């Protein structure tokens, strides 16, 4: 029987690191399945949403708020703060501002000032980048390795895909697939998550532009849409390893960067403000376990569906949640408790609101049905 060492040697012989032309050769890795009980748990960057070694694509139309959202996520990681109602582990962030570096730096300066002039481990890089070229991807990897000497890099942002692709045709599957091969390699070799910002197709709501190789290559797709003049909604539309349909709303808020002087007008920038929490406020609530957050995301989808059908009540919600195996069907008490905790988590995230009239209501509802007959006394203490 061939041993693992012999197989590894054969693989190395076939997949040498260089070919005659001096370019990077193909590379594969091989690992035997071991004891499943000894397998390590997934390492999250954003719990329940994005893990180490994964690639997320955030896409939207122009001027919707992609960069504001990416800056807020980066600042949360760099400070060990909170994003999407979830506490993240602190780590260094490499932010590739290849489209609007001056504006991006301005936003980070405001976030620093609002947080007491702190200096988080976030580095902004700019310039020309072509990820069709493996050598240029190596530069990103080298920079991240250098940063990790201070604090391990947990997140890399590429803003935007177009500016980091050397001007290749975004509709061509081959070149786009090659670009994402390099992005995945960056993520793997650095041991970080990568967020890629991308534009939607012109005039097509929710549809990203370019080749299908882009969504096919990502681990998580997040769409960003305009809800009103100042409110935006981020939604996970596709994912390999986390619940789809998770939605989060925030406001775009104008914040003063520099006051007016005798010879200059005041300077402003726009930041993301999570709904239910004011910019610059540290007040928050205790984070729920990842399992509760995942269940809450599924319950929220069910909440909207039943609201639109006009049949939302405690019994209907609990029954539907059991049918879809969102909550336990084995015990009446355990299923009810799981539902109660999920609804409590949705309120903590400001995705539903428990009003003074003791009625659960969708926060900024997407349907015409804004309230439900689901009453507080039916759910239990919150």
PEBELJO-V346778 format. One record per pair of residues at least 6 apart in sequence whose ideal C-beta (glycine too) atoms are under 6 Angstrom apart, sorted by the first residue. I is the first residue (numbers start at 0). J is the second residue. D is the distance in whole Angstrom. If there is no record, write none. Layout:
# PEBELJO-V346778
I/J/D + I/J/D
This chain:
# PEBELJO-V346778
3/31/5 + 10/29/5 + 14/25/5 + 14/26/5 + 14/27/6 + 15/24/5 + 16/24/6 + 17/24/6 + 18/24/5 + 23/133/5 + 41/50/5 + 42/51/4 + 43/50/5 + 44/153/5 + 44/154/6 + 44/192/4 + 45/87/6 + 46/85/5 + 46/289/5 + 47/241/6 + 47/289/5 + 47/292/5 + 47/293/5 + 48/241/6 + 49/55/5 + 49/192/5 + 49/219/6 + 51/190/6 + 51/192/6 + 52/186/5 + 52/187/6 + 53/192/5 + 53/218/4 + 54/182/6 + 54/186/6 + 54/193/5 + 54/217/5 + 54/218/5 + 55/194/5 + 55/219/4 + 56/195/5 + 56/197/5 + 56/217/4 + 56/220/5 + 57/65/6 + 57/196/5 + 57/221/5 + 58/197/4 + 58/199/6 + 58/207/4 + 59/65/5 + 59/199/6 + 59/223/4 + 60/199/5 + 63/223/5 + 63/225/6 + 64/231/5 + 64/251/6 + 65/196/5 + 67/270/6 + 67/271/4 + 68/271/6 + 69/156/5 + 69/194/6 + 69/196/6 + 70/106/5 + 71/271/4 + 72/82/5 + 73/92/5 + 73/94/5 + 73/121/6 + 73/156/6 + 74/110/5 + 75/82/4 + 75/87/5 + 76/87/5 + 76/90/6 + 76/92/5 + 76/153/6 + 76/154/5 + 77/92/5 + 77/119/4 + 77/120/6 + 77/121/4 + 78/119/5 + 79/89/3 + 81/283/6 + 83/247/5 + 84/348/4 + 86/286/4 + 90/151/5 + 90/153/3 + 91/120/4 + 91/146/5 + 91/150/5 + 91/152/4 + 92/121/4 + 92/154/5 + 93/122/6 + 93/143/5 + 93/152/6 + 93/155/5 + 94/123/5 + 94/156/5 + 95/124/5 + 95/156/6 + 95/157/5 + 95/158/6 + 96/103/4 + 96/123/5 + 96/125/5 + 96/158/6 + 97/128/6 + 97/162/4 + 97/163/5 + 98/158/6 + 98/159/5 + 98/162/5 + 100/125/4 + 104/123/6 + 105/268/5 + 106/268/5 + 109/254/5 + 109/256/5 + 109/268/6 + 111/117/6 + 113/279/4 + 120/149/6 + 120/150/5 + 122/146/6 + 128/135/6 + 128/163/5 + 129/135/5 + 129/165/3 + 130/136/6 + 130/163/5 + 130/178/5 + 130/181/5 + 131/165/5 + 131/167/6 + 131/177/6 + 131/178/6 + 136/181/4 + 136/185/6 + 139/185/5 + 140/185/6 + 140/188/5 + 140/189/6 + 143/152/4 + 143/189/4 + 146/152/5 + 152/189/6 + 152/191/5 + 153/191/5 + 154/191/6 + 154/192/5 + 155/191/5 + 155/193/5 + 156/194/5 + 157/163/5 + 157/195/5 + 158/196/5 + 159/196/5 + 160/195/5 + 160/197/5 + 164/178/5 + 167/174/4 + 169/209/3 + 170/209/6 + 170/210/5 + 172/210/5 + 172/212/4 + 175/210/4 + 175/212/4 + 175/213/6 + 176/212/4 + 179/216/4 + 182/193/6 + 186/193/5 + 197/207/5 + 198/208/6 + 199/207/6 + 200/206/5 + 200/208/4 + 205/222/5 + 214/220/6 + 218/239/5 + 219/238/5 + 220/236/5 + 220/237/4 + 221/233/6 + 221/235/5 + 222/234/5 + 222/236/5 + 223/231/6 + 223/233/5 + 224/232/5 + 226/232/5 + 229/250/5 + 229/251/5 + 230/250/6 + 231/249/6 + 232/246/6 + 232/248/5 + 233/247/5 + 234/246/5 + 235/243/6 + 235/245/5 + 242/293/5 + 242/296/5 + 242/297/6 + 244/300/4 + 245/296/4 + 248/274/5 + 249/271/5 + 249/273/5 + 249/274/6 + 250/272/5 + 251/269/5 + 252/270/6 + 252/272/4 + 252/278/6 + 253/267/5 + 253/269/6 + 254/270/5 + 255/265/6 + 255/267/6 + 256/266/5 + 256/268/5 + 257/266/4 + 258/265/5 + 259/265/4 + 270/278/6 + 272/278/5 + 274/349/5 + 275/349/3 + 284/347/5 + 287/344/5 + 291/340/5 + 291/344/5 + 294/341/5 + 295/341/4 + 295/344/4 + 295/345/5 + 297/325/5 + 298/341/4 + 299/345/6 + 299/350/6 + 301/319/6 + 305/311/4 + 305/315/6 + 306/366/6 + 306/368/5 + 306/371/6 + 307/366/5 + 311/371/4 + 311/373/6 + 312/372/5 + 312/373/6 + 313/373/6 + 313/377/4 + 317/338/6 + 320/326/5 + 320/338/6 + 321/328/4 + 321/334/6 + 326/334/4 + 326/337/4 + 326/338/5 + 327/333/5 + 327/334/5 + 339/378/5 + 339/379/5 + 343/381/5 + 345/351/5 + 346/353/6 + 349/362/6 + 350/362/6 + 351/359/6 + 351/361/6 + 351/362/6 + 352/360/5 + 352/362/5 + 354/360/6 + 357/374/5 + 357/375/4 + 358/370/5 + 359/371/5 + 359/373/4 + 360/369/6 + 360/370/4
